[in-house]
Amino acid sequence: MTTTPQQLLAARCPDLVGVDRFEILEPELVIEASAPGAGNDSAGVSGTDEVSTSRYRLTLRYRLLAGADEVAAFSEVVEFFAPASLESLGGHAADGDSGDDDEALLAGLARLVALAAGTSYYKVAAPTTIAVMIGPITAAEAMFVRELYDHGMREFAARNDLPVPLDQRWELEIDASRAPTRVTPDERPTSASDRLAAAGALVPVGGGKDSALVLSVLGDRAVAFTINATEAPRRVAAAAGLTLHTAARRLDPALRDWNERGALNGHIPVTAVVTAISALAARAHGCTDVVLGNERSASEPTRWVGGQAVNHQWAKSLIAEDLTQGALDAVSGGRLRTFSILRPFTEVAIASGLVTDEAQLGAFLSCNEAFTIWRPTAQRAEGTWCLNCPKCRFTTLMMAPHLSPERFEEIFGGRPLHDPDQAEGYRELWDEVSKPYECVGEMVESAAAMAELAGRDAWADAAVVRLTGESATAYAGDHHSSLAALMVPSADHRVPEPYLGWMLERLAPEPTQRSAG
């Protein structure tokens, strides 16, 4: 039985009772010239020692109101450095852009960050009215933000026993004259290969297996970028021989204070925030492409709640990718692209591509305990595996079919598949009722991977494999799934050439399923 946000707040945080409105205010972007090396400071922001840089400082503001009274105000800052001289998209001379065009592009990208990042503050009280106080936005931006606050916040709603979807009423102004402009590859000023040679493709790096594989394949064609850098993305970038460009996202400390007082809390669509910040950084670095590492399994709902799909990974899904691209088309005139280079592939196929890169095998980290925000952990500080969270279980299950038990232990520093106490946690990966609200893949691929291990002499006696192998084999059989079938790429993706060709060279030597939808 569900309740309302106001009913929850009455019990948890009476100071927020009556809040009925969330406002997204005008963001402020300031760009200042800096000397070479100025970006390498202690605030989590890095630049470069070789060239002059510009400091990008984006301030985002939000308010919660009860009637006409302001109950809470929030301000967060996103900051990074980029080369001061741009040779590609962002340079005023590159495409014949005027200063006004460039200013409008920057304002539009800042607006997308404000829309996406607002989810962190909206959830404090989840009021019914959401007001975009930024002035006219395009229809594509309106569709993006409405879907983001609906589907991207469904896990938050479900886990707080709130209605799914949440009751939301939007106040925003749409500028019908600003229709999205999709620029085809032939209409772009240079070919994709030429642009990459000049500027590179900006790749958001989380430090897990997916971004590790993207950097492994793209190599020096990539500009590695991360937000609030931890040990894992630093290692992954270093393993690829790349400089890691970093940004700092500083949440308003008041958010933590409200959480401690009992405000509503839970999952937000953080990938949408990362993508929006990365698009702004891409423009700053002269890149035209934001290349993500989201696999096809991200489109599968985690669970169904009251007949409604709830997807922990919705912001990584193909539909979210399309909505984000539509918004980018609207604000950039088709000059910025975002897509997931891993979209055609399953998690187990991605794992098969990563095991060929020894440097990345010793660098990547896909562990929930390494990515906490306000809760210090050894995994975050040291970049080590806890081997006892859903993410660790899923990642080890995807990697195991491609490794011997001995090599597995060398990489992960433990043997979770030999621990009988973890059997239930692994089985939940293909359980339609209790699948974890985590970034884990499709149930069929988890079952198929475990079934594969059950049929291999080297793994069959591992305690978890013995205890769950029969269940996994039955589930995989019922869904006509096998490890071999999961290695076939899907045609349902948006990956352009030459990126698709580069990825297929690693994961699917035969050029099948190459069409971008």
Helices and strands as residue ranges (DSSP letters): H 5-12, G 14-16, E 21-24, E 28-34, E 53-66, E 69-83, H 99-117, H 119-122, E 129-132, H 139-151, H 154-159, E 169-171, G 185-187, H 192-199, E 201-204, H 209-218, G 219-221, E 222-227, H 231-239, E 244-250, H 253-260, H 270-285, E 289-292, G 296-299, E 303-305, E 308-310, G 314-316, H 318-332, E 337-340, H 347-354, H 358-361, G 368-370, H 378-382, H 390-399, G 400-402, H 405-412, G 416-418, G 420-422, H 423-427, G 428-430, H 443-454, H 457-460, H 463-478, H 483-486, H 499-507
